[in-house]
Amino acid sequence: MDRSGMTNPFLRLAGSGLFARALRGSAIVAMGYVGGQAMRLVSNLVLTRLLFPEAFGLMALVTVVMIGLTMFSDVGIGPAILGDRRGDDPRFLDTAWTIQALRGGLLWGVTCALAFPLASFYRAPELAHLLPVAGLTLLIAGFNPTRIETANRHLALGRVTALDLLAQAAGIGAMIGLSIATHSVWALVWGNIIGALVKLGLTTAYLPGHRNGFGWDGAAAGGLIRFGGWIFLSTACGFLLMQGDKAILGRYLTLTSLGVYNIGYFLASFPMLLVAAVVGRIFIPVYREVAADGSAPARRRLRRMRFGMTALVFTLLAAMAVLGVALVGVLYDARYAAAGAVVVAIACVQLPQMVMATYDPAALAAGDSRRFFLVSALRAGAQTVLFLAGAELGGLPMALAGQALAAVLAAPGTIWLARRHKVHDPLHDTVFAAMSVALTVFVLWLHAPALATLRLL
């Protein structure tokens, strides 16, 4: 036996097997995500000096609406292509693309219809004009080729990640240039539209695979609709989990305070968004293949992947929790000083979510979208109720405490789902839960004075 493979970890990335491809894919997604976040951070630092805090508050509300409409109408096209046995069939792909394009047009129409009511609800008249234009990004995204999902299905992620970064760079460059010219929140809106157009052009021109056209296959559509019905409900819950805080706080905070909160959230959310990016693209194919293989070595490799992913995210969250106040002090001017406490608080709130983050793809890989929805609904319901109750009773600090409590209360549901699909790992959960409790206690002691300033937002 060649012992070099035991000493050279890079050889593990060189093979053509599932876990070699998964490791390469994880590395590519992680590097792409880090690169994208680095560009966003640089643009954020530039834009906070060109624009006013209220602009980021307004854009936070626009983003909440865009993501909300996207998630509330998600019919599971991506997960279906990743997991369905017909995921490479051109008729299946054209049917999926047709549904996606029709959905994009519908979403833009709904955005226009909601503009004035939401402007009134959030007491922000500018939204009436911003939302119809911002909604064009949803229309454009509806025409993105299914070759993006095909690349994810086969863990061939290098080119699609590079094209994503190029599109993001184009959008960010447009935002900065327009901000210099206009000093207006419109620069952020038009920058997003330019980024969406560039992504559509690049992925259409340079990704290999089937070139989509409008088409319809009854069997494929039926399968997509059956699978997507539960995914639709699950992603509606996902909106509440990912954007519910800003949707609620938009009613309780001023636009300036919401802008400061959004800056803190941008920094603190980096670790969990990283795990979401990797888990969403990598773990569904891995769980699918491990279930088909069923061997003990495959399950051991899966366990190592899960431990490695959670350890990485814990390390990043710990860094944010300990260094968040100092990081904001170095990066931003005094107008955003309170964002440091937001970084610390959100990093601690996300620790319970981190422990359970790698289990969900097992259900999607098995096509079990119904039980996935049930667990998502439990999480979303608990978080929305407790976050809203906390905001009503004690403002932002109590709202964030409610969010953390909700994650703990919903954990048994995730464990039930993981056991159902034979992927639960009690040792993993115990180790990282204990480390999370210890870190939270330390951080609350270390940053008690800074965290007290959250009441002023």
C-alpha positions as CSV (number, residue, x, y, z in Angstrom):
1,M,0.0,0.0,0.0
2,D,1.3,3.5,-0.9
3,R,1.7,5.3,2.5
4,S,2.0,8.7,0.9
5,G,-1.8,9.1,0.9
6,M,-1.7,8.8,4.6
7,T,0.7,11.7,5.0
8,N,-0.3,14.0,2.1
9,P,-3.8,15.4,2.6
10,F,-3.8,16.9,-0.9
11,L,-4.0,13.4,-2.4
12,R,-7.5,13.1,-0.8
13,L,-8.6,15.9,-3.1
14,A,-7.2,14.4,-6.2
15,G,-9.4,11.4,-6.7
16,S,-12.6,11.0,-8.6
17,G,-14.7,9.4,-5.8
18,L,-17.6,11.0,-4.0
19,F,-15.7,12.3,-1.0
20,A,-12.8,13.6,-3.0
21,R,-15.2,15.5,-5.2
22,A,-17.1,16.6,-2.1
23,L,-13.9,17.9,-0.5
24,R,-12.9,19.7,-3.6
25,G,-16.4,21.1,-3.9
26,S,-16.4,22.2,-0.3
27,A,-13.1,24.0,-0.8
28,I,-14.3,25.7,-3.9
29,V,-17.5,26.9,-2.4
30,A,-15.8,28.0,0.8
31,M,-13.1,29.9,-1.2
32,G,-15.8,31.4,-3.4
33,Y,-17.9,32.5,-0.5
34,V,-14.9,34.0,1.3
35,G,-13.9,35.8,-1.8
36,G,-17.5,37.1,-2.3
37,Q,-17.7,38.2,1.3
38,A,-14.3,39.9,1.1
39,M,-15.6,41.9,-1.9
40,R,-18.8,42.7,0.0
41,L,-16.8,43.9,3.0
42,V,-14.6,46.2,0.9
43,S,-17.7,47.6,-0.8
44,N,-19.4,47.9,2.5
45,L,-16.5,49.9,3.9
46,V,-16.5,52.2,0.9
47,L,-20.3,52.6,0.7
48,T,-20.7,53.4,4.4
49,R,-18.4,56.4,3.7
50,L,-20.3,57.5,0.6
51,L,-23.9,57.0,1.9
52,F,-25.8,57.6,5.1
53,P,-26.9,55.0,7.6
54,E,-30.6,55.5,6.6
55,A,-29.7,54.2,3.1
56,F,-28.6,50.9,4.6
57,G,-31.8,50.8,6.6
58,L,-33.9,51.3,3.5
59,M,-31.8,48.7,1.6
60,A,-32.3,46.2,4.4
61,L,-36.1,46.6,4.0
62,V,-35.8,46.2,0.2
63,T,-33.7,43.1,0.7
64,V,-36.2,41.6,3.1
65,V,-39.0,42.0,0.6
66,M,-36.9,40.6,-2.3
67,I,-35.7,37.6,-0.3
68,G,-39.2,37.2,1.2
69,L,-40.9,37.0,-2.2
70,T,-38.2,34.6,-3.5
71,M,-38.5,32.3,-0.6
72,F,-42.3,32.4,-0.3
73,S,-42.5,31.3,-3.9
74,D,-39.7,28.8,-4.0
75,V,-40.9,25.5,-5.6
76,G,-37.6,23.6,-5.0
77,I,-36.2,23.7,-8.5
78,G,-32.6,23.6,-7.2
79,P,-33.0,20.8,-4.7
80,A,-35.1,18.8,-7.2
81,I,-32.4,18.9,-9.9
82,L,-29.8,18.0,-7.2
83,G,-31.7,15.0,-5.9
84,D,-34.1,13.7,-8.6
85,R,-33.1,10.7,-10.7
86,R,-34.1,12.7,-13.8
87,G,-31.9,15.6,-12.8
88,D,-29.9,15.3,-16.1
89,D,-32.8,14.8,-18.4
90,P,-33.2,17.7,-20.9
91,R,-37.0,17.5,-20.8
92,F,-37.0,17.6,-17.0
93,L,-34.5,20.6,-17.1
94,D,-36.6,22.6,-19.6
95,T,-39.7,22.0,-17.6
96,A,-38.0,23.2,-14.5
97,W,-36.6,26.3,-16.3
98,T,-40.0,27.1,-17.7
99,I,-41.5,27.1,-14.2
100,Q,-38.6,29.2,-12.9
101,A,-39.0,31.8,-15.6
102,L,-42.8,32.1,-15.2
103,R,-42.2,32.4,-11.4
104,G,-39.7,35.3,-12.0
105,G,-42.3,37.3,-14.0
106,L,-45.0,36.7,-11.4
107,L,-42.6,37.8,-8.6
108,W,-41.9,41.1,-10.3
109,G,-45.6,41.8,-10.6
110,V,-46.2,41.0,-7.0
111,T,-43.3,43.3,-6.0
112,C,-44.9,46.2,-7.9
113,A,-48.3,45.5,-6.2
114,L,-46.8,45.4,-2.7
115,A,-44.7,48.6,-3.0
116,F,-47.3,51.1,-1.7
117,P,-48.7,49.0,1.1
118,L,-45.3,48.1,2.4
119,A,-44.1,51.8,2.2
120,S,-47.1,52.6,4.4
121,F,-46.5,49.7,6.8
122,Y,-42.8,50.6,7.4
123,R,-43.5,54.4,7.3
124,A,-40.8,54.6,4.6
125,P,-42.3,56.4,1.5
126,E,-39.2,55.8,-0.6
127,L,-40.1,52.1,-0.7
128,A,-43.0,52.8,-3.1
129,H,-40.5,53.8,-5.8
130,L,-37.6,51.5,-4.9
131,L,-39.4,48.2,-4.8
132,P,-40.7,48.0,-8.4
133,V,-37.3,48.7,-9.8
134,A,-35.5,46.4,-7.3
135,G,-38.0,43.7,-8.3
136,L,-36.5,43.5,-11.7
137,T,-33.7,41.4,-10.2
138,L,-36.3,38.6,-9.6
139,L,-37.5,38.8,-13.2
140,I,-33.9,38.5,-14.4
141,A,-33.0,35.6,-12.1
142,G,-36.0,33.6,-13.4
143,F,-34.0,33.1,-16.7
144,N,-30.8,31.8,-15.1
145,P,-29.9,28.5,-16.8
146,T,-30.4,25.2,-15.0
147,R,-26.8,24.5,-15.8
148,I,-26.0,26.1,-12.5
149,E,-27.9,23.4,-10.6
150,T,-26.4,20.7,-12.9
151,A,-22.9,21.8,-11.9
152,N,-24.0,21.6,-8.2
153,R,-25.5,18.1,-8.8
154,H,-22.2,16.8,-10.1
155,L,-20.0,18.8,-7.7
156,A,-18.3,20.5,-10.6
157,L,-18.3,23.9,-8.9
158,G,-15.1,25.7,-10.1
159,R,-16.5,27.5,-13.1
160,V,-19.9,28.3,-11.6
161,T,-18.2,29.8,-8.5
162,A,-15.8,31.9,-10.6
163,L,-18.7,33.2,-12.7
164,D,-20.7,34.1,-9.5
165,L,-17.7,36.1,-8.2
166,L,-17.3,37.9,-11.6
167,A,-21.0,38.9,-11.5
168,Q,-20.8,40.0,-7.9
169,A,-17.7,42.1,-8.7
170,A,-19.6,43.7,-11.5
171,G,-22.6,44.6,-9.3
172,I,-20.3,45.9,-6.5
173,G,-18.3,48.0,-9.0
174,A,-21.6,49.5,-10.3
175,M,-22.8,50.2,-6.8
176,I,-19.6,52.1,-5.9
177,G,-19.5,54.0,-9.1
178,L,-23.1,55.1,-8.9
179,S,-22.7,56.0,-5.2
180,I,-19.9,58.3,-6.1
181,A,-22.0,59.9,-8.7
182,T,-25.3,60.1,-6.9
183,H,-24.8,59.6,-3.1
184,S,-28.2,57.9,-3.2
185,V,-29.7,54.6,-2.1
186,W,-30.6,54.1,-5.8
187,A,-27.0,53.2,-6.4
188,L,-27.5,50.0,-4.4
189,V,-30.7,49.1,-6.3
190,W,-29.2,49.6,-9.7
191,G,-26.0,47.8,-8.7
192,N,-28.0,44.7,-7.8
193,I,-29.8,44.8,-11.2
194,I,-26.5,45.1,-13.1
195,G,-25.1,42.2,-11.1
196,A,-28.1,40.0,-11.9
197,L,-27.8,40.8,-15.6
198,V,-24.1,40.0,-15.6
199,K,-24.7,36.7,-13.9
200,L,-27.4,35.8,-16.4
201,G,-25.1,36.6,-19.3
202,L,-22.0,34.8,-17.9
203,T,-23.8,31.6,-16.9
204,T,-25.7,31.4,-20.1
205,A,-22.5,31.9,-22.2
206,Y,-19.9,30.0,-20.3
207,L,-21.4,27.2,-18.3
208,P,-21.4,23.8,-20.1
209,G,-24.5,21.6,-20.3
210,H,-28.0,21.6,-21.7
211,R,-29.2,25.0,-23.1
212,N,-32.6,25.6,-21.9
213,G,-35.7,26.5,-23.9
214,F,-39.4,26.7,-23.0
215,G,-40.8,23.2,-22.7
216,W,-43.2,21.1,-20.7
217,D,-43.1,17.5,-19.6
218,G,-46.2,16.4,-17.7
219,A,-44.5,13.8,-15.6
220,A,-41.6,16.1,-14.8
221,A,-43.9,18.9,-13.9
222,G,-46.0,16.6,-11.7
223,G,-42.8,15.5,-9.8
224,L,-41.6,19.1,-9.4
225,I,-44.9,20.3,-8.1
226,R,-45.3,17.4,-5.6
227,F,-41.7,17.9,-4.3
228,G,-42.0,21.7,-4.6
229,G,-45.2,22.0,-2.6
230,W,-43.5,21.1,0.6
231,I,-40.3,23.0,-0.4
232,F,-42.5,26.1,-0.9
233,L,-43.8,25.8,2.6
234,S,-40.3,25.1,4.0
235,T,-38.7,28.1,2.3
236,A,-41.5,30.3,3.5
237,C,-40.4,29.1,7.0
238,G,-36.8,29.7,5.9
239,F,-37.6,33.4,5.2
240,L,-38.8,33.8,8.8
241,L,-35.6,32.2,10.0
242,M,-33.2,34.2,7.8
243,Q,-35.0,37.5,7.4
244,G,-37.7,37.6,10.1
245,D,-35.5,39.6,12.4
246,K,-35.2,42.5,10.0
247,A,-38.8,42.3,8.9
248,I,-39.9,42.7,12.5
249,L,-37.2,45.2,13.5
250,G,-38.2,47.4,10.5
251,R,-41.3,48.2,12.5
252,Y,-39.6,48.8,15.8
253,L,-36.4,50.6,14.9
254,T,-35.7,53.8,13.1
255,L,-34.1,53.5,9.6
256,T,-30.8,54.7,11.1
257,S,-30.9,52.0,13.8
258,L,-31.9,49.4,11.3
259,G,-29.0,50.4,9.1
260,V,-26.6,50.0,12.0
261,Y,-28.1,46.6,12.9
262,N,-27.8,45.5,9.3
263,I,-24.0,46.4,9.3
264,G,-23.6,44.2,12.4
265,Y,-25.7,41.4,11.0
266,F,-23.6,41.5,7.8
267,L,-20.4,40.8,9.7
268,A,-21.8,38.3,12.2
269,S,-23.7,36.3,9.7
270,F,-20.6,35.4,7.7
271,P,-20.0,32.0,9.5
272,M,-23.6,30.7,9.2
273,L,-24.0,31.8,5.6
274,L,-20.7,30.0,4.8
275,V,-22.1,26.7,6.3
276,A,-25.4,27.3,4.5
277,A,-23.5,27.7,1.2
278,V,-21.4,24.6,1.6
279,V,-24.2,22.4,3.1
280,G,-26.7,23.5,0.5
281,R,-24.4,22.6,-2.4
282,I,-22.3,19.8,-1.1
283,F,-24.2,17.8,1.5
284,I,-27.3,16.9,-0.5
285,P,-25.3,14.9,-3.1
286,V,-23.1,13.5,-0.3
287,Y,-26.1,12.3,1.7
288,R,-27.7,10.9,-1.4
289,E,-24.6,8.8,-2.3
290,V,-24.0,7.7,1.4
291,A,-27.6,6.5,1.6
292,A,-27.1,4.5,-1.6
293,D,-23.7,3.1,-0.4
294,G,-24.7,2.4,3.2
295,S,-21.2,1.2,4.1
296,A,-19.5,1.9,7.5
297,P,-16.5,3.6,5.8
298,A,-18.8,6.0,3.9
299,R,-20.6,7.0,7.1
300,R,-17.3,7.5,8.9
301,R,-16.1,9.9,6.2
302,L,-19.5,11.7,6.4
303,R,-19.0,12.1,10.2
304,R,-15.5,13.6,9.7
305,M,-17.0,16.0,7.1
306,R,-19.7,17.1,9.6
307,F,-17.2,17.5,12.5
308,G,-14.9,19.5,10.3
309,M,-17.6,21.8,9.0
310,T,-19.0,22.5,12.4
311,A,-15.6,23.1,13.9
312,L,-14.8,25.6,11.2
313,V,-18.0,27.5,11.8
314,F,-17.6,27.4,15.6
315,T,-14.1,28.9,15.2
316,L,-15.4,31.7,13.1
317,L,-18.4,32.4,15.4
318,A,-16.0,32.5,18.4
319,A,-13.8,35.0,16.6
320,M,-16.8,37.2,15.9
321,A,-18.1,36.9,19.4
322,V,-14.8,37.8,21.0
323,L,-13.5,40.4,18.6
324,G,-16.7,41.9,17.2
325,V,-16.6,45.2,19.1
326,A,-12.9,45.8,18.2
327,L,-13.5,44.7,14.6
328,V,-16.3,47.3,14.1
329,G,-14.2,49.9,15.8
330,V,-11.3,49.4,13.3
331,L,-13.5,49.1,10.2
332,Y,-16.2,51.7,10.6
333,D,-16.6,55.3,11.7
334,A,-18.3,56.4,14.9
335,R,-21.8,56.4,13.4
336,Y,-21.7,52.6,13.3
337,A,-20.1,51.9,16.7
338,A,-23.2,50.2,18.1
339,A,-22.8,47.6,15.4
340,G,-20.0,46.0,17.4
341,A,-22.5,44.9,20.1
342,V,-24.8,43.6,17.4
343,V,-21.9,41.4,16.0
344,V,-21.2,39.9,19.4
345,A,-24.9,39.3,20.2
346,I,-25.7,37.7,16.9
347,A,-22.6,35.5,17.0
348,C,-23.8,34.1,20.3
349,V,-27.4,33.7,19.1
350,Q,-26.2,31.6,16.1
351,L,-24.3,29.1,18.2
352,P,-27.3,26.8,18.9
353,Q,-28.2,27.0,15.2
354,M,-24.7,25.9,14.2
355,V,-24.9,22.6,16.1
356,M,-27.8,21.4,14.0
357,A,-26.9,23.0,10.7
358,T,-25.5,20.0,8.8
359,Y,-28.5,17.6,9.3
360,D,-31.2,19.1,7.1
361,P,-29.8,18.0,3.6
362,A,-30.3,14.4,4.6
363,A,-34.1,14.8,4.3
364,L,-33.9,16.7,1.0
365,A,-31.5,14.1,-0.4
366,A,-34.1,11.4,0.4
367,G,-36.9,13.5,-1.2
368,D,-38.5,13.8,2.3
369,S,-39.7,17.4,1.8
370,R,-42.8,16.9,4.0
371,R,-40.9,16.1,7.2
372,F,-38.3,18.8,6.3
373,F,-41.2,21.3,6.2
374,L,-42.5,20.2,9.5
375,V,-39.1,20.8,11.2
376,S,-38.7,24.1,9.4
377,A,-42.1,25.2,10.5
378,L,-41.3,24.3,14.1
379,R,-38.1,26.4,14.0
380,A,-39.7,29.3,12.2
381,G,-42.7,29.4,14.5
382,A,-40.7,29.3,17.6
383,Q,-38.2,32.0,16.4
384,T,-40.9,34.4,15.1
385,V,-43.0,34.2,18.3
386,L,-40.1,34.5,20.7
387,F,-38.3,37.2,18.7
388,L,-41.5,39.3,18.4
389,A,-42.4,38.8,22.0
390,G,-38.8,39.8,23.0
391,A,-39.0,42.9,20.8
392,E,-42.3,43.9,22.3
393,L,-41.2,43.3,25.9
394,G,-37.6,44.4,25.9
395,G,-36.5,45.8,22.6
396,L,-33.5,44.4,20.6
397,P,-31.7,42.6,23.5
398,M,-34.7,40.6,24.5
399,A,-35.6,39.9,20.8
400,L,-32.2,38.3,20.3
401,A,-32.4,36.3,23.5
402,G,-35.8,35.0,22.2
403,Q,-34.1,34.0,19.0
404,A,-31.5,32.0,20.8
405,L,-34.0,30.3,23.0
406,A,-36.1,29.4,19.9
407,A,-33.1,27.6,18.4
408,V,-32.6,25.5,21.6
409,L,-36.3,24.6,21.8
410,A,-36.5,23.6,18.1
411,A,-33.3,21.4,18.3
412,P,-35.3,18.2,19.3
413,G,-37.2,18.4,16.0
414,T,-34.0,18.5,14.0
415,I,-32.6,15.5,16.0
416,W,-35.9,13.6,15.2
417,L,-35.4,14.3,11.5
418,A,-31.8,13.3,11.6
419,R,-32.6,10.0,13.4
420,R,-35.3,9.3,10.8
421,H,-32.7,9.4,8.1
422,K,-30.1,7.6,10.2
423,V,-27.6,10.4,10.2
424,H,-27.8,11.7,13.8
425,D,-24.5,11.9,15.7
426,P,-24.9,12.4,19.5
427,L,-21.2,12.9,20.1
428,H,-21.1,15.7,17.6
429,D,-24.0,17.5,19.2
430,T,-22.8,17.0,22.7
431,V,-19.2,18.3,22.0
432,F,-20.3,21.4,20.2
433,A,-23.2,22.2,22.5
434,A,-20.9,22.2,25.5
435,M,-18.4,24.4,23.7
436,S,-21.1,26.8,22.7
437,V,-22.4,27.2,26.3
438,A,-18.9,27.8,27.6
439,L,-18.2,30.4,24.9
440,T,-21.5,32.2,25.4
441,V,-20.9,32.5,29.2
442,F,-17.4,33.9,28.6
443,V,-18.5,36.4,25.9
444,L,-21.4,37.7,28.0
445,W,-18.9,38.4,30.8
446,L,-16.3,39.9,28.5
447,H,-18.6,42.3,26.6
448,A,-21.3,43.1,29.2
449,P,-20.8,46.9,29.0
450,A,-21.0,46.9,25.1
451,L,-24.0,44.6,25.0
452,A,-25.9,47.0,27.3
453,T,-25.8,49.6,24.5
454,L,-28.1,47.4,22.4
455,R,-31.0,48.9,24.4
456,L,-30.2,52.3,22.8
457,L,-30.9,51.1,19.3
